[in-house]
Amino acid sequence: MHTSRLSWLGSILVLVVATFTLAVGSDAGDKDKKDENKTKKDNSIVLINIKNMKYTKEGDDKPNNPVTVFVGQSVVWKNQDNMSHTATSSKNGADGKPLFDTGMLNKKKPASDPIRFDEKLYKLLGGTDGEVKVDYICTIHDDMKSLIILKPATMNPEKK
Ligand SMILES: [Cu+2]
């Protein structure tokens, strides 16, 4: 009787310790998650379709409207025309190459790789602490040009 009571107490003790460990463990997990969220990169993607030789943000019914992009976001251009297009920065870097360039978008490769407008690119494009107007063109068709309004991440209402 005495032994069984002891082992019963022991079981309770083990259970309590186990529960406590679990609780502490999951708390630590939550904290890690919160820290991760705080430093998490903005992984959202802005999709710009190219149709009838015009650049139009997905969901926008007005072709060639300037598209707002926040620093940290990436842009994917998707060519829906039968002819080839590019989306190429009008501004060149120190190396003489465009600051961003989708390369040729065509039937073989209709959508660009995501181009991330990070802090570095923002500065190269002339950003200091406000919005910066980013002109880009199609290198194949002279009359194809459009505009991105690149804004600091702090101006992103969804990130506050
Ligand atoms: Cu074009």
Backbone and ligand atoms as CSV (ligand in chain L), in Angstrom:
chain,resi,resn,atom,element,x,y,z
A,1,MET,N,N,0.842,-1.198,0.000
A,1,MET,CA,C,0.000,0.000,0.000
A,1,MET,C,C,0.874,1.243,0.000
A,2,HIS,N,N,1.896,1.190,0.873
A,2,HIS,CA,C,2.784,2.335,1.015
A,2,HIS,C,C,3.535,2.604,-0.309
A,3,THR,N,N,4.060,1.513,-0.905
A,3,THR,CA,C,4.816,1.645,-2.156
A,3,THR,C,C,3.922,2.156,-3.280
A,4,SER,N,N,2.725,1.613,-3.356
A,4,SER,CA,C,1.857,2.000,-4.479
A,4,SER,C,C,1.476,3.482,-4.356
A,5,ARG,N,N,1.354,3.927,-3.088
A,5,ARG,CA,C,1.032,5.342,-2.893
A,5,ARG,C,C,2.201,6.225,-3.377
A,6,LEU,N,N,3.425,5.746,-3.046
A,6,LEU,CA,C,4.625,6.484,-3.470
A,6,LEU,C,C,4.699,6.566,-4.995
A,7,SER,N,N,4.461,5.434,-5.618
A,7,SER,CA,C,4.582,5.418,-7.087
A,7,SER,C,C,3.472,6.269,-7.715
A,8,TRP,N,N,2.344,6.322,-7.023
A,8,TRP,CA,C,1.250,7.171,-7.512
A,8,TRP,C,C,1.659,8.647,-7.460
A,9,LEU,N,N,2.275,8.983,-6.297
A,9,LEU,CA,C,2.786,10.349,-6.148
A,9,LEU,C,C,3.843,10.640,-7.204
A,10,GLY,N,N,4.668,9.626,-7.428
A,10,GLY,CA,C,5.727,9.765,-8.432
A,10,GLY,C,C,5.148,10.057,-9.799
A,11,SER,N,N,4.108,9.320,-10.133
A,11,SER,CA,C,3.472,9.511,-11.445
A,11,SER,C,C,2.955,10.935,-11.587
A,12,ILE,N,N,2.308,11.420,-10.526
A,12,ILE,CA,C,1.778,12.781,-10.546
A,12,ILE,C,C,2.915,13.773,-10.788
A,13,LEU,N,N,4.011,13.542,-10.042
A,13,LEU,CA,C,5.167,14.427,-10.147
A,13,LEU,C,C,5.688,14.449,-11.584
A,14,VAL,N,N,5.821,13.266,-12.172
A,14,VAL,CA,C,6.311,13.153,-13.546
A,14,VAL,C,C,5.381,13.926,-14.485
A,15,LEU,N,N,4.085,13.746,-14.245
A,15,LEU,CA,C,3.083,14.407,-15.092
A,15,LEU,C,C,3.205,15.926,-14.994
A,16,VAL,N,N,3.360,16.404,-13.737
A,16,VAL,CA,C,3.460,17.854,-13.513
A,16,VAL,C,C,4.706,18.402,-14.212
A,17,VAL,N,N,5.817,17.706,-14.028
A,17,VAL,CA,C,7.070,18.158,-14.640
A,17,VAL,C,C,6.940,18.163,-16.162
A,18,ALA,N,N,6.320,17.090,-16.679
A,18,ALA,CA,C,6.173,16.978,-18.132
A,18,ALA,C,C,5.324,18.122,-18.673
A,19,THR,N,N,4.214,18.412,-17.984
A,19,THR,CA,C,3.318,19.484,-18.416
A,19,THR,C,C,4.046,20.819,-18.402
A,20,PHE,N,N,4.807,21.026,-17.308
A,20,PHE,CA,C,5.546,22.277,-17.152
A,20,PHE,C,C,6.555,22.436,-18.301
A,21,THR,N,N,7.259,21.349,-18.575
A,21,THR,CA,C,8.263,21.381,-19.641
A,21,THR,C,C,7.608,21.710,-20.974
A,22,LEU,N,N,6.473,21.056,-21.209
A,22,LEU,CA,C,5.751,21.290,-22.463
A,22,LEU,C,C,5.347,22.756,-22.590
A,23,ALA,N,N,4.805,23.292,-21.466
A,23,ALA,CA,C,4.323,24.677,-21.479
A,23,ALA,C,C,5.473,25.630,-21.767
A,24,VAL,N,N,6.588,25.431,-21.056
A,24,VAL,CA,C,7.748,26.296,-21.250
A,24,VAL,C,C,8.248,26.174,-22.693
A,25,GLY,N,N,8.258,24.940,-23.149
A,25,GLY,CA,C,8.726,24.689,-24.513
A,25,GLY,C,C,7.899,25.431,-25.543
A,26,SER,N,N,6.577,25.365,-25.393
A,26,SER,CA,C,5.737,26.002,-26.403
A,26,SER,C,C,5.801,27.524,-26.280
A,27,ASP,N,N,6.021,28.029,-25.039
A,27,ASP,CA,C,6.202,29.470,-24.868
A,27,ASP,C,C,7.423,29.944,-25.644
A,28,ALA,N,N,8.497,29.190,-25.488
A,28,ALA,CA,C,9.725,29.538,-26.180
A,28,ALA,C,C,9.474,29.532,-27.691
A,29,GLY,N,N,8.699,28.571,-28.135
A,29,GLY,CA,C,8.370,28.470,-29.555
A,29,GLY,C,C,7.624,29.704,-30.030
A,30,ASP,N,N,6.654,30.138,-29.236
A,30,ASP,CA,C,5.877,31.327,-29.597
A,30,ASP,C,C,6.768,32.554,-29.696
A,31,LYS,N,N,7.695,32.645,-28.758
A,31,LYS,CA,C,8.573,33.810,-28.736
A,31,LYS,C,C,9.439,33.826,-30.002
A,32,ASP,N,N,9.943,32.652,-30.360
A,32,ASP,CA,C,10.742,32.541,-31.585
A,32,ASP,C,C,9.924,33.006,-32.781
A,33,LYS,N,N,8.676,32.580,-32.788
A,33,LYS,CA,C,7.796,32.913,-33.912
A,33,LYS,C,C,7.592,34.421,-34.005
A,34,LYS,N,N,7.379,35.048,-32.820
A,34,LYS,CA,C,7.163,36.496,-32.803
A,34,LYS,C,C,8.387,37.226,-33.327
A,35,ASP,N,N,9.556,36.817,-32.852
A,35,ASP,CA,C,10.793,37.448,-33.306
A,35,ASP,C,C,10.949,37.278,-34.806
A,36,GLU,N,N,10.579,36.098,-35.255
A,36,GLU,CA,C,10.701,35.797,-36.685
A,36,GLU,C,C,9.796,36.735,-37.483
A,37,ASN,N,N,8.568,36.951,-36.966
A,37,ASN,CA,C,7.626,37.835,-37.657
A,37,ASN,C,C,8.159,39.257,-37.718
A,38,LYS,N,N,8.794,39.681,-36.630
A,38,LYS,CA,C,9.288,41.042,-36.549
A,38,LYS,C,C,10.342,41.293,-37.632
A,39,THR,N,N,11.198,40.292,-37.831
A,39,THR,CA,C,12.293,40.484,-38.770
A,39,THR,C,C,11.971,39.889,-40.140
A,40,LYS,N,N,10.769,39.328,-40.248
A,40,LYS,CA,C,10.404,38.652,-41.489
A,40,LYS,C,C,10.401,39.625,-42.663
A,41,LYS,N,N,10.918,39.191,-43.765
A,41,LYS,CA,C,10.926,40.025,-44.952
A,41,LYS,C,C,9.520,40.130,-45.528
A,42,ASP,N,N,9.288,41.244,-46.214
A,42,ASP,CA,C,8.036,41.382,-46.936
A,42,ASP,C,C,8.139,40.526,-48.188
A,43,ASN,N,N,7.391,39.440,-48.172
A,43,ASN,CA,C,7.501,38.510,-49.299
A,43,ASN,C,C,6.385,38.688,-50.315
A,44,SER,N,N,5.614,39.783,-50.177
A,44,SER,CA,C,4.480,39.908,-51.077
A,44,SER,C,C,4.943,40.276,-52.490
A,45,ILE,N,N,4.143,39.837,-53.426
A,45,ILE,CA,C,4.493,40.017,-54.839
A,45,ILE,C,C,3.435,40.854,-55.536
A,46,VAL,N,N,3.893,41.831,-56.305
A,46,VAL,CA,C,3.000,42.656,-57.110
A,46,VAL,C,C,3.072,42.130,-58.541
A,47,LEU,N,N,1.915,41.822,-59.091
A,47,LEU,CA,C,1.889,41.265,-60.452
A,47,LEU,C,C,1.471,42.337,-61.457
A,48,ILE,N,N,2.313,42.524,-62.454
A,48,ILE,CA,C,2.005,43.477,-63.523
A,48,ILE,C,C,1.893,42.703,-64.838
A,49,ASN,N,N,0.720,42.763,-65.430
A,49,ASN,CA,C,0.504,42.074,-66.703
A,49,ASN,C,C,0.909,42.973,-67.864
A,50,ILE,N,N,1.417,42.359,-68.904
A,50,ILE,CA,C,1.696,43.106,-70.131
A,50,ILE,C,C,0.709,42.591,-71.174
A,51,LYS,N,N,-0.183,43.508,-71.571
A,51,LYS,CA,C,-1.218,43.102,-72.508
A,51,LYS,C,C,-1.476,44.242,-73.480
A,52,ASN,N,N,-1.615,43.926,-74.749
A,52,ASN,CA,C,-1.802,44.947,-75.786
A,52,ASN,C,C,-0.739,46.041,-75.674
A,53,MET,N,N,0.470,45.617,-75.384
A,53,MET,CA,C,1.631,46.506,-75.300
A,53,MET,C,C,1.518,47.520,-74.169
A,54,LYS,N,N,0.730,47.197,-73.157
A,54,LYS,CA,C,0.621,48.090,-72.003
A,54,LYS,C,C,0.870,47.308,-70.711
A,55,TYR,N,N,1.430,48.013,-69.741
A,55,TYR,CA,C,1.717,47.413,-68.440
A,55,TYR,C,C,0.557,47.724,-67.490
A,56,THR,N,N,-0.058,46.698,-66.960
A,56,THR,CA,C,-1.221,46.923,-66.106
A,56,THR,C,C,-1.166,46.023,-64.877
A,57,LYS,N,N,-1.277,46.644,-63.729
A,57,LYS,CA,C,-1.273,45.870,-62.494
A,57,LYS,C,C,-2.464,44.916,-62.478
A,58,GLU,N,N,-2.213,43.694,-62.024
A,58,GLU,CA,C,-3.280,42.700,-61.899
A,58,GLU,C,C,-4.435,43.292,-61.092
A,59,GLY,N,N,-5.638,43.246,-61.652
A,59,GLY,CA,C,-6.816,43.761,-60.953
A,59,GLY,C,C,-7.137,45.208,-61.287
A,60,ASP,N,N,-6.199,45.905,-61.918
A,60,ASP,CA,C,-6.428,47.305,-62.295
A,60,ASP,C,C,-7.068,47.330,-63.682
A,61,ASP,N,N,-8.115,48.136,-63.850
A,61,ASP,CA,C,-8.755,48.140,-65.167
A,61,ASP,C,C,-8.184,49.237,-66.070
A,62,LYS,N,N,-7.347,50.108,-65.515
A,62,LYS,CA,C,-6.742,51.152,-66.350
A,62,LYS,C,C,-5.321,50.768,-66.747
A,63,PRO,N,N,-5.114,50.550,-68.051
A,63,PRO,CA,C,-3.772,50.175,-68.493
A,63,PRO,C,C,-2.767,51.300,-68.244
A,64,ASN,N,N,-1.567,50.918,-67.933
A,64,ASN,CA,C,-0.451,51.863,-67.781
A,64,ASN,C,C,-0.562,52.819,-66.601
A,65,ASN,N,N,-1.454,52.540,-65.670
A,65,ASN,CA,C,-1.476,53.312,-64.430
A,65,ASN,C,C,-0.152,53.110,-63.696
A,66,PRO,N,N,0.366,54.165,-63.059
A,66,PRO,CA,C,1.533,53.928,-62.207
A,66,PRO,C,C,1.181,52.903,-61.122
A,67,VAL,N,N,2.116,52.039,-60.822
A,67,VAL,CA,C,1.870,50.982,-59.831
A,67,VAL,C,C,2.700,51.264,-58.583
A,68,THR,N,N,2.025,51.295,-57.450
A,68,THR,CA,C,2.736,51.509,-56.188
A,68,THR,C,C,3.379,50.214,-55.710
A,69,VAL,N,N,4.657,50.302,-55.400
A,69,VAL,CA,C,5.378,49.153,-54.846
A,69,VAL,C,C,6.091,49.636,-53.590
A,70,PHE,N,N,6.035,48.835,-52.531
A,70,PHE,CA,C,6.737,49.197,-51.302
A,70,PHE,C,C,8.070,48.471,-51.237
A,71,VAL,N,N,9.058,49.154,-50.701
A,71,VAL,CA,C,10.383,48.554,-50.569
A,71,VAL,C,C,10.248,47.226,-49.825
A,72,GLY,N,N,10.847,46.223,-50.378
A,72,GLY,CA,C,10.747,44.873,-49.801
A,72,GLY,C,C,9.861,43.968,-50.642
A,73,GLN,N,N,8.959,44.587,-51.397
A,73,GLN,CA,C,8.085,43.777,-52.247
A,73,GLN,C,C,8.810,43.403,-53.538
A,74,SER,N,N,8.314,42.358,-54.158
A,74,SER,CA,C,8.854,41.940,-55.447
A,74,SER,C,C,7.804,42.153,-56.524
A,75,VAL,N,N,8.285,42.370,-57.725
A,75,VAL,CA,C,7.367,42.541,-58.855
A,75,VAL,C,C,7.613,41.421,-59.856
A,76,VAL,N,N,6.505,40.849,-60.330
A,76,VAL,CA,C,6.573,39.874,-61.424
A,76,VAL,C,C,5.832,40.474,-62.604
A,77,TRP,N,N,6.475,40.503,-63.760
A,77,TRP,CA,C,5.815,40.943,-64.979
A,77,TRP,C,C,5.424,39.710,-65.785
A,78,LYS,N,N,4.200,39.725,-66.276
A,78,LYS,CA,C,3.713,38.571,-67.029
A,78,LYS,C,C,3.230,39.038,-68.407
A,79,ASN,N,N,3.880,38.536,-69.413
A,79,ASN,CA,C,3.536,38.928,-70.780
A,79,ASN,C,C,2.382,38.084,-71.309
A,80,GLN,N,N,1.284,38.755,-71.667
A,80,GLN,CA,C,0.126,38.041,-72.203
A,80,GLN,C,C,-0.042,38.277,-73.695
A,81,ASP,N,N,0.880,39.050,-74.269
A,81,ASP,CA,C,0.828,39.281,-75.715
A,81,ASP,C,C,1.517,38.146,-76.461
A,82,ASN,N,N,1.298,38.134,-77.772
A,82,ASN,CA,C,1.959,37.119,-78.593
A,82,ASN,C,C,3.388,37.507,-78.957
A,83,MET,N,N,3.683,38.806,-78.844
A,83,MET,CA,C,5.045,39.270,-79.147
A,83,MET,C,C,5.866,39.369,-77.862
A,84,SER,N,N,7.173,39.445,-78.042
A,84,SER,CA,C,8.081,39.527,-76.894
A,84,SER,C,C,8.107,40.936,-76.314
A,85,HIS,N,N,8.253,41.023,-75.006
A,85,HIS,CA,C,8.427,42.305,-74.327
A,85,HIS,C,C,9.462,42.146,-73.220
A,86,THR,N,N,9.887,43.298,-72.713
A,86,THR,CA,C,10.689,43.296,-71.484
A,86,THR,C,C,10.119,44.361,-70.560
A,87,ALA,N,N,10.540,44.339,-69.317
A,87,ALA,CA,C,10.335,45.461,-68.398
A,87,ALA,C,C,11.726,45.792,-67.884
A,88,THR,N,N,12.226,46.948,-68.327
A,88,THR,CA,C,13.637,47.270,-68.125
A,88,THR,C,C,13.778,48.668,-67.544
A,89,SER,N,N,14.516,48.775,-66.481
A,89,SER,CA,C,14.740,50.076,-65.842
A,89,SER,C,C,15.323,51.080,-66.826
A,90,SER,N,N,14.767,52.293,-66.841
A,90,SER,CA,C,15.326,53.348,-67.693
A,90,SER,C,C,16.661,53.811,-67.145
A,91,LYS,N,N,16.830,53.629,-65.842
A,91,LYS,CA,C,18.037,54.118,-65.188
A,91,LYS,C,C,19.071,52.994,-65.111
A,92,ASN,N,N,20.289,53.340,-65.476
A,92,ASN,CA,C,21.363,52.359,-65.420
A,92,ASN,C,C,22.169,52.477,-64.136
A,93,GLY,N,N,22.785,51.386,-63.772
A,93,GLY,CA,C,23.693,51.398,-62.625
A,93,GLY,C,C,25.078,51.860,-63.052
A,94,ALA,N,N,25.996,51.839,-62.113
A,94,ALA,CA,C,27.372,52.278,-62.370
A,94,ALA,C,C,28.025,51.412,-63.451
A,95,ASP,N,N,27.549,50.190,-63.583
A,95,ASP,CA,C,28.124,49.279,-64.580
A,95,ASP,C,C,27.540,49.506,-65.977
A,96,GLY,N,N,26.644,50.515,-66.083
A,96,GLY,CA,C,26.056,50.824,-67.385
A,96,GLY,C,C,24.893,49.930,-67.754
A,97,LYS,N,N,24.573,48.985,-66.868
A,97,LYS,CA,C,23.443,48.094,-67.146
A,97,LYS,C,C,22.200,48.608,-66.416
A,98,PRO,N,N,21.015,48.300,-66.980
A,98,PRO,CA,C,19.783,48.727,-66.305
A,98,PRO,C,C,19.750,48.210,-64.860
A,99,LEU,N,N,19.185,49.004,-63.956
A,99,LEU,CA,C,19.146,48.620,-62.539
A,99,LEU,C,C,18.271,47.395,-62.313
A,100,PHE,N,N,17.306,47.194,-63.195
A,100,PHE,CA,C,16.578,45.911,-63.182
A,100,PHE,C,C,16.113,45.618,-64.594
A,101,ASP,N,N,15.950,44.376,-64.890
A,101,ASP,CA,C,15.582,43.964,-66.244
A,101,ASP,C,C,14.988,42.562,-66.196
A,102,THR,N,N,13.796,42.442,-66.740
A,102,THR,CA,C,13.171,41.106,-66.741
A,102,THR,C,C,13.820,40.190,-67.769
A,103,GLY,N,N,14.522,40.801,-68.735
A,103,GLY,CA,C,14.941,39.999,-69.882
A,103,GLY,C,C,13.726,39.740,-70.756
A,104,MET,N,N,13.953,39.010,-71.820
A,104,MET,CA,C,12.895,38.763,-72.800
A,104,MET,C,C,11.773,37.911,-72.214
A,105,LEU,N,N,10.544,38.464,-72.300
A,105,LEU,CA,C,9.378,37.686,-71.875
A,105,LEU,C,C,8.585,37.314,-73.121
A,106,ASN,N,N,8.402,36.039,-73.297
A,106,ASN,CA,C,7.711,35.563,-74.499
A,106,ASN,C,C,6.998,34.248,-74.196
A,107,LYS,N,N,6.511,33.618,-75.235
A,107,LYS,CA,C,5.751,32.379,-75.036
A,107,LYS,C,C,6.559,31.337,-74.241
A,108,LYS,N,N,7.867,31.355,-74.490
A,108,LYS,CA,C,8.722,30.381,-73.819
A,108,LYS,C,C,8.855,30.694,-72.331
A,109,LYS,N,N,8.943,31.964,-72.036
A,109,LYS,CA,C,9.046,32.417,-70.637
A,109,LYS,C,C,8.162,33.645,-70.464
A,110,PRO,N,N,6.866,33.427,-70.218
A,110,PRO,CA,C,5.938,34.571,-70.153
A,110,PRO,C,C,6.103,35.408,-68.886
A,111,ALA,N,N,6.454,34.789,-67.778
A,111,ALA,CA,C,6.526,35.549,-66.520
A,111,ALA,C,C,7.974,35.718,-66.086
A,112,SER,N,N,8.270,36.921,-65.607
A,112,SER,CA,C,9.637,37.194,-65.156
A,112,SER,C,C,9.907,36.512,-63.823
A,113,ASP,N,N,11.171,36.350,-63.506
A,113,ASP,CA,C,11.519,36.001,-62.130
A,113,ASP,C,C,11.134,37.207,-61.279
A,114,PRO,N,N,10.768,36.973,-60.013
A,114,PRO,CA,C,10.422,38.131,-59.165
A,114,PRO,C,C,11.623,39.066,-59.034
A,115,ILE,N,N,11.369,40.343,-59.246
A,115,ILE,CA,C,12.426,41.341,-59.044
A,115,ILE,C,C,12.134,42.043,-57.731
A,116,ARG,N,N,13.049,41.895,-56.788
A,116,ARG,CA,C,12.815,42.426,-55.449
A,116,ARG,C,C,13.310,43.865,-55.347
A,117,PHE,N,N,12.393,44.744,-54.988
A,117,PHE,CA,C,12.750,46.150,-54.799
A,117,PHE,C,C,13.180,46.327,-53.347
A,118,ASP,N,N,14.396,45.931,-53.083
A,118,ASP,CA,C,14.904,46.007,-51.714
A,118,ASP,C,C,15.507,47.390,-51.446
A,119,GLU,N,N,15.974,47.566,-50.243
A,119,GLU,CA,C,16.538,48.848,-49.798
A,119,GLU,C,C,17.675,49.303,-50.719
A,120,LYS,N,N,18.482,48.339,-51.140
A,120,LYS,CA,C,19.639,48.655,-51.980
A,120,LYS,C,C,19.181,49.220,-53.338
A,121,LEU,N,N,18.213,48.540,-53.945
A,121,LEU,CA,C,17.702,48.986,-55.243
A,121,LEU,C,C,17.000,50.336,-55.109
A,122,TYR,N,N,16.272,50.498,-53.999
A,122,TYR,CA,C,15.585,51.771,-53.714
A,122,TYR,C,C,16.591,52.923,-53.725
A,123,LYS,N,N,17.725,52.719,-53.076
A,123,LYS,CA,C,18.748,53.776,-53.017
A,123,LYS,C,C,19.373,54.013,-54.387
A,124,LEU,N,N,19.642,52.925,-55.104
A,124,LEU,CA,C,20.220,53.049,-56.442
A,124,LEU,C,C,19.274,53.802,-57.377
A,125,LEU,N,N,17.968,53.617,-57.147
A,125,LEU,CA,C,16.971,54.275,-57.991
A,125,LEU,C,C,16.756,55.731,-57.574
A,126,GLY,N,N,17.471,56.164,-56.539
A,126,GLY,CA,C,17.414,57.563,-56.125
A,126,GLY,C,C,16.627,57.808,-54.864
A,127,GLY,N,N,16.188,56.744,-54.197
A,127,GLY,CA,C,15.396,56.895,-52.983
A,127,GLY,C,C,16.239,57.385,-51.819
A,128,THR,N,N,15.683,58.296,-51.038
A,128,THR,CA,C,16.364,58.732,-49.816
A,128,THR,C,C,15.469,58.440,-48.615
A,129,ASP,N,N,14.320,59.161,-48.514
A,129,ASP,CA,C,13.394,58.768,-47.454
A,129,ASP,C,C,11.931,58.856,-47.903
A,130,GLY,N,N,11.717,59.270,-49.132
A,130,GLY,CA,C,10.345,59.356,-49.634
A,130,GLY,C,C,10.137,58.445,-50.818
A,131,GLU,N,N,9.043,58.696,-51.530
A,131,GLU,CA,C,8.776,57.851,-52.695
A,131,GLU,C,C,9.686,58.240,-53.852
A,132,VAL,N,N,9.916,57.295,-54.738
A,132,VAL,CA,C,10.750,57.578,-55.893
A,132,VAL,C,C,10.038,57.048,-57.137
A,133,LYS,N,N,10.069,57.862,-58.186
A,133,LYS,CA,C,9.403,57.467,-59.425
A,133,LYS,C,C,10.371,56.630,-60.259
A,134,VAL,N,N,9.938,55.448,-60.595
A,134,VAL,CA,C,10.804,54.505,-61.306
A,134,VAL,C,C,10.248,54.266,-62.709
A,135,ASP,N,N,10.909,54.850,-63.694
A,135,ASP,CA,C,10.492,54.646,-65.086
A,135,ASP,C,C,11.067,53.342,-65.600
A,136,TYR,N,N,10.266,52.649,-66.354
A,136,TYR,CA,C,10.811,51.484,-67.037
A,136,TYR,C,C,10.206,51.360,-68.428
A,137,ILE,N,N,10.889,50.621,-69.249
A,137,ILE,CA,C,10.524,50.557,-70.664
A,137,ILE,C,C,10.571,49.115,-71.173
A,138,CYS,N,N,10.061,48.943,-72.376
A,138,CYS,CA,C,10.289,47.704,-73.107
A,138,CYS,C,C,11.420,47.984,-74.095
A,139,THR,N,N,12.456,47.189,-74.037
A,139,THR,CA,C,13.628,47.466,-74.887
A,139,THR,C,C,13.347,47.160,-76.358
A,140,ILE,N,N,12.238,46.475,-76.630
A,140,ILE,CA,C,11.920,46.119,-78.018
A,140,ILE,C,C,11.020,47.166,-78.664
A,141,HIS,N,N,10.089,47.712,-77.876
A,141,HIS,CA,C,9.116,48.658,-78.415
A,141,HIS,C,C,9.286,50.025,-77.764
A,142,ASP,N,N,9.746,50.984,-78.581
A,142,ASP,CA,C,10.056,52.328,-78.095
A,142,ASP,C,C,8.915,53.000,-77.340
A,143,ASP,N,N,7.691,52.726,-77.779
A,143,ASP,CA,C,6.562,53.454,-77.202
A,143,ASP,C,C,6.005,52.780,-75.944
A,144,MET,N,N,6.636,51.700,-75.523
A,144,MET,CA,C,6.153,51.039,-74.304
A,144,MET,C,C,6.952,51.508,-73.099
A,145,LYS,N,N,6.273,52.257,-72.236
A,145,LYS,CA,C,6.917,52.680,-70.995
A,145,LYS,C,C,5.887,52.768,-69.895
A,146,SER,N,N,6.326,52.624,-68.675
A,146,SER,CA,C,5.406,52.733,-67.553
A,146,SER,C,C,6.151,53.186,-66.301
A,147,LEU,N,N,5.432,53.231,-65.208
A,147,LEU,CA,C,5.964,53.867,-64.011
A,147,LEU,C,C,5.605,53.063,-62.760
A,148,ILE,N,N,6.613,52.904,-61.924
A,148,ILE,CA,C,6.388,52.345,-60.590
A,148,ILE,C,C,6.643,53.461,-59.588
A,149,ILE,N,N,5.739,53.619,-58.634
A,149,ILE,CA,C,5.991,54.550,-57.526
A,149,ILE,C,C,6.517,53.697,-56.375
A,150,LEU,N,N,7.797,53.813,-56.140
A,150,LEU,CA,C,8.427,52.997,-55.095
A,150,LEU,C,C,8.429,53.773,-53.780
A,151,LYS,N,N,7.772,53.174,-52.785
A,151,LYS,CA,C,7.643,53.873,-51.493
A,151,LYS,C,C,8.352,53.092,-50.394
A,152,PRO,N,N,8.892,53.816,-49.416
A,152,PRO,CA,C,9.557,53.136,-48.296
A,152,PRO,C,C,8.600,52.177,-47.599
A,153,ALA,N,N,9.149,51.119,-47.044
A,153,ALA,CA,C,8.336,50.098,-46.372
A,153,ALA,C,C,7.508,50.706,-45.244
A,154,THR,N,N,8.039,51.772,-44.611
A,154,THR,CA,C,7.335,52.401,-43.493
A,154,THR,C,C,6.026,53.053,-43.937
A,155,MET,N,N,5.883,53.281,-45.238
A,155,MET,CA,C,4.645,53.886,-45.747
A,155,MET,C,C,3.617,52.825,-46.117
A,156,ASN,N,N,3.995,51.553,-45.960
A,156,ASN,CA,C,3.074,50.465,-46.307
A,156,ASN,C,C,2.023,50.294,-45.211
A,157,PRO,N,N,0.761,50.612,-45.506
A,157,PRO,CA,C,-0.275,50.553,-44.479
A,157,PRO,C,C,-0.494,49.145,-43.951
A,158,GLU,N,N,-0.189,48.141,-44.742
A,158,GLU,CA,C,-0.421,46.749,-44.316
A,158,GLU,C,C,0.652,46.252,-43.363
A,159,LYS,N,N,1.724,46.994,-43.228
A,159,LYS,CA,C,2.828,46.513,-42.389
A,159,LYS,C,C,2.883,47.238,-41.057
A,160,LYS,N,N,1.810,48.010,-40.752
A,160,LYS,CA,C,1.840,48.754,-39.488
A,160,LYS,C,C,1.062,48.052,-38.405
L,1,CU,CU,CU,7.466,45.321,-75.982
